Amino acid sequence: MSTVPHAGNAAIFKARTNKWFAGFSWFVAAAGLAGLVVAGGVPALAGAGPLLLIAYLGWLLFWRPAVVVHDAGVTIENPFRAITVPWAALVQVDTRYALTLVTPGRSYGAWAAPAPGIWGGRNARPEDLRGLPDSTYGPGNSVRPGDLKSTDSGQAAQLVRGRWQQLVESGLLDAGAAETTPVSVKFRWREAAAALVLLGLSYWSVAVL
């Protein structure tokens, strides 16, 4: 988990494992590019499309995704969409499959904070179950595997629920405004266009060269 200063008194969550995946993809791409140059010289870089695609997908799918908790709400940075859920629109935080923000209209999952799956709680330690925001606990103080502190979804959910609970307890939220508070969803056209260009370049590299 990375909590770093950001505009609007924010904390940013990025899964540590995602950073490793991103680094691995960049290593593979760099090694492939070096191999092309060694084998065929600079002209061989004309066939680098697939390697460039691998490097880009490492950034798009693993490095870029984040959950940003700030004063105005929670922003989910997914590969092709940025979703901002204001605090007034939030009605539930779920972690069944991933960190999911539930509003009256629909739910929004976070690519950056996947749940660990059905076996995620097998290695849970007692400290993973203590000190969580009140809304985390179910009947009998039960905790879903995706809410554990040791999981990506649990760490992100703790950030969201903690800030949400503070706002509720301070009386700064209008509990009846969820139905009328809009959620902002922005499609990342540049990221999509770049992916399409690199897909086309990869196809050309394999099919033509």
C-alpha positions in Angstrom: 0.0 0.0 0.0 1.2 3.5 -0.8 -0.3 6.5 1.0 1.4 9.6 -0.3 0.4 13.3 -0.3 -2.0 14.3 -3.0 -4.2 17.2 -3.9 -7.3 17.4 -1.6 -5.8 15.8 1.5 -5.7 12.4 -0.3 -4.2 9.0 0.3 -3.4 6.9 -2.8 -3.5 3.1 -2.7 -1.6 1.0 -5.3 -1.2 -2.7 -4.8 2.4 -3.7 -4.2 2.0 -6.8 -6.3 0.8 -4.8 -9.2 4.1 -2.8 -9.2 6.0 -6.1 -9.4 3.9 -7.2 -12.4 4.6 -3.8 -14.0 8.3 -4.1 -13.4 8.4 -7.6 -14.8 6.6 -6.6 -18.0 9.1 -3.7 -18.5 12.0 -6.0 -17.9 10.6 -8.4 -20.5 10.1 -5.6 -23.0 13.6 -4.1 -22.4 15.3 -7.5 -22.7 13.4 -8.2 -25.9 14.4 -4.9 -27.4 18.0 -5.5 -26.5 17.8 -8.9 -28.1 16.4 -7.5 -31.3 19.3 -4.9 -31.5 21.9 -7.6 -30.8 20.5 -10.0 -33.4 19.6 -7.6 -36.2 20.9 -4.1 -35.4 18.8 -1.0 -35.2 16.7 -1.9 -38.3 15.3 -4.9 -36.3 13.5 -2.5 -34.1 10.8 -2.2 -36.8 9.5 -5.5 -35.3 9.3 -4.1 -31.8 5.5 -3.6 -31.8 4.6 -6.6 -29.5 7.4 -5.6 -27.0 6.1 -2.0 -26.9 2.6 -3.3 -26.3 3.8 -5.4 -23.4 5.5 -2.4 -21.8 2.4 -0.3 -22.3 0.1 -2.9 -20.8 2.4 -3.2 -17.8 1.8 0.5 -17.2 -1.9 0.5 -18.1 -3.0 -2.6 -16.2 -0.6 -2.6 -13.3 1.2 0.7 -12.6 -1.6 3.2 -13.4 -4.6 1.7 -11.5 -5.1 3.3 -8.1 -7.7 4.1 -5.4 -7.5 7.8 -4.3 -9.3 8.7 -1.1 -9.7 12.5 -0.8 -11.9 15.1 0.8 -14.4 15.1 -2.0 -14.9 11.4 -2.2 -13.1 8.3 -3.7 -11.6 8.2 -7.2 -11.0 4.8 -8.8 -8.4 4.9 -11.5 -9.1 1.9 -13.7 -7.3 1.2 -17.0 -9.8 3.0 -19.2 -12.0 4.9 -16.7 -11.7 7.3 -13.8 -14.6 7.1 -11.5 -15.2 9.6 -8.7 -17.8 8.7 -6.1 -18.6 11.6 -3.8 -19.0 10.7 -0.1 -22.6 11.7 -0.2 -23.3 9.2 -3.0 -21.7 6.2 -1.2 -24.0 3.7 0.5 -21.7 0.7 0.9 -18.2 -0.6 0.5 -17.9 -4.2 -0.6 -14.9 -6.5 -1.1 -16.4 -9.7 -2.4 -14.5 -9.7 -5.7 -12.6 -6.4 -5.4 -12.9 -3.1 -3.6 -16.4 -2.0 -4.8 -18.1 1.3 -4.1 -21.9 0.9 -4.0 -24.2 3.8 -4.8 -28.0 3.9 -5.3 -27.6 3.7 -9.1 -24.8 1.1 -9.5 -21.5 -0.4 -8.2 -18.0 0.5 -9.2 -15.1 -2.0 -8.8 -11.4 -1.0 -8.4 -8.9 -2.7 -10.7 -6.2 -1.7 -8.2 -7.7 -3.6 -5.2 -8.7 -7.2 -6.1 -10.0 -9.5 -3.3 -7.9 -12.5 -2.4 -10.5 -15.1 -3.3 -12.1 -17.9 -1.2 -8.8 -19.0 0.3 -7.6 -15.5 1.2 -8.4 -15.9 4.9 -6.5 -19.1 5.5 -3.3 -17.2 6.5 -5.1 -14.5 8.4 -3.4 -13.4 11.7 -5.4 -12.0 14.7 -4.0 -8.6 14.1 -5.5 -8.6 10.6 -9.0 -8.7 12.2 -8.5 -6.0 14.8 -8.9 -2.2 14.6 -10.9 -2.1 11.4 -13.6 0.5 10.8 -17.0 -0.4 12.4 -18.7 -1.0 9.0 -16.2 -3.7 8.2 -17.6 -6.2 10.6 -20.6 -8.5 9.9 -22.7 -10.7 12.2 -20.7 -11.9 15.2 -17.8 -9.6 14.3 -17.1 -11.7 11.2 -14.8 -10.3 8.6 -14.8 -11.2 4.9 -11.5 -12.4 3.4 -11.4 -9.4 1.2 -11.5 -7.1 4.3 -8.4 -8.4 5.9 -5.6 -5.9 6.4 -3.2 -8.2 4.7 -5.1 -8.1 1.3 -5.2 -5.5 -1.4 -8.9 -5.0 -1.2 -8.8 -4.9 2.6 -6.1 -2.2 2.7 -8.0 0.0 0.2 -11.3 -0.6 2.0 -9.8 0.4 5.3 -8.7 3.7 3.8 -12.2 4.3 2.3 -14.2 3.2 5.4 -11.9 5.1 7.8 -12.4 8.4 6.1 -16.1 7.7 5.5 -16.6 6.9 9.2 -14.8 10.1 10.2 -17.1 12.2 8.0 -20.3 10.5 9.3 -19.3 10.8 12.9 -18.5 14.5 12.5 -21.9 15.2 10.9 -20.4 16.5 7.7 -22.4 14.1 5.4 -26.1 14.4 4.4 -27.2 10.8 4.7 -30.3 11.5 2.6 -28.5 12.9 -0.5 -27.2 9.6 -2.0 -30.0 9.4 -4.6 -29.4 12.8 -5.9 -25.6 13.0 -5.8 -24.0 12.3 -9.2 -21.0 10.1 -9.8 -18.4 11.3 -12.3 -17.2 8.7 -14.8 -14.6 9.7 -17.3 -13.4 7.5 -20.1 -9.7 7.6 -20.8 -9.7 8.1 -24.6 -6.0 8.6 -24.9 -5.2 5.4 -23.1 -7.6 3.5 -25.3 -6.3 5.1 -28.5 -2.7 4.2 -27.5 -3.7 0.6 -26.9 -5.3 0.3 -30.3 -2.3 1.9 -32.0 0.1 -0.5 -30.3 -2.2 -3.5 -31.1 -2.2 -2.5 -34.7 1.6 -2.0 -34.7 2.0 -5.4 -33.1 -0.2 -7.1 -35.7 1.8 -5.4 -38.5 5.1 -6.4 -36.9 4.1 -10.1 -36.7 2.1 -10.4 -40.0 4.2 -8.2 -42.3 7.8 -8.4 -41.1 
